[in-house]
Amino acid sequence: MTPSYPPAGPPRRVAVLSVHTSPLEQPGTGDAGGMNVYISQTATEMARRGISVEVFTRATSSDQPPVAELAPGVLVRHIPAGPYQPLDRSELPAQLCAFTSGVLRAEAFHEPGYYDVIHSHYWLSGQVGWLARDRWGVPLVHTAHTLAKVKNAALAEGDVPEPRTRVIGEEQVVTEADRLVANTAVEARELVSLYGADPRAVRTVSPGVDLDRFTPGSRARARAALGLPGDAVVLAFAGRIQPLKAPDVLLHAAAELSRRRPGLRERLVVLIVGGASGTGLEQPAALRELAASLGIAAQTRFLPPQPGEALVHVYRAADVVAVPSYNESFGLVAVEAQACGTPVVAAEVGGLPVAVADGVSGLLVPGHRAADWADALAAVALRPGRRAELAANAVRHARRFSWRRTTDALVATYTEAARAFRDALARALREEVAV
Ligand code: UDP
């Protein structure tokens, strides 16, 4: 058989694997979050450059068309694998064979060499990508988004550890992938030290932010749009409601603040935006109960997951956006908030020290003690001069990130992975002929 080589230049067509969640879903609830935004933004940017992208995701409803257009040049293929309903992530490994078969069948309708590169997101997709890579003879680029070993080392109290099967699955993907894309240098080091990745295969690519959508604007108008009083002190959280994201830490800190400053109670608003996700503290109902037991039920407002255009109002309305996560591979919310001119108080974990410039565009808090969080929130939200300085820097800091730049780096990674793949294939053929 004559081998088909991936092209020497940038790819023409990319197969993106996103088994457990679709870029068409609303982020901020269930399994949909930063990864969905990442895939849809980078795919759209690639398509603008003439690179077609096809995203393969599991069909979760019989109403979904087999193929849907996300943007011109970006298709989402819904692959039947298991029942037409959402499945818990823990149930998905049993569906990977069916999913892989669907992906291979979809490709078989095309001429050989249709896709030039595979980019898998999250370990479940990596498992599929590794087999597709071998069948199609193109490189596999993988982004983990989160790593079980890292997550398990920093679990929130009462959270359920990631299973050993995931750790093993991740180790296999790390060994098999041609390139591993890490969000930050910290994650790149974790891939090497915890998973034995070959450092030569790891590329660090910063995620981006939509700088056209997330822009500074009038705080008064944003508060009016959300029905919040103009003179309120607004502390906001946006994201999936799950123990790892720790919205409860914000509630404890807000309660601590209002104990310290009873005069603040009238003006304090804690705004929690997002829907249920994950394990343990998964119901926003549990957060409502916590707010009530802390005596700040009247000050706490809940909003369901918001589309990006509405999230802009949340970020602009807030005095501070809090990102108290126990782990965060990057933290898109932190950068989006800063792009809107709002300083961020974030946990000093994972990628957040990259997303937030400590003391410049916001504050980083070591640990999750309510008293420390109350100190940091007060140091920003209750000091207008300091807040204004951080806000101006926040906008500048956020401009360091953009999906265009992320896409530049991804395309460069695909291109050099294909070149290395071609070279390896040519070497193997020469050796075969020599024998
Ligand atoms: N998000 C959203 N609506 C919401 C809450 C969050 O669209 O109500 C989006 C948010 O804009 C961000 C993503 O969900 O782009 C969350 O990404 P992040 O990296 O902060 O967290 P992850 O979900 O990856 O853990």
Boltz pocket constraint, residues with backbone or C-beta under 6 A from the ligand:
constraints:
  - pocket:
      binder: B
      contacts: [[A, 26], [A, 27], [A, 28], [A, 29], [A, 32], [A, 33], [A, 34], [A, 35], [A, 37], [A, 238], [A, 239], [A, 240], [A, 273], [A, 274], [A, 304], [A, 305], [A, 306], [A, 307], [A, 308], [A, 311], [A, 330], [A, 331], [A, 332], [A, 333], [A, 334], [A, 336]]
      max_distance: 6.0
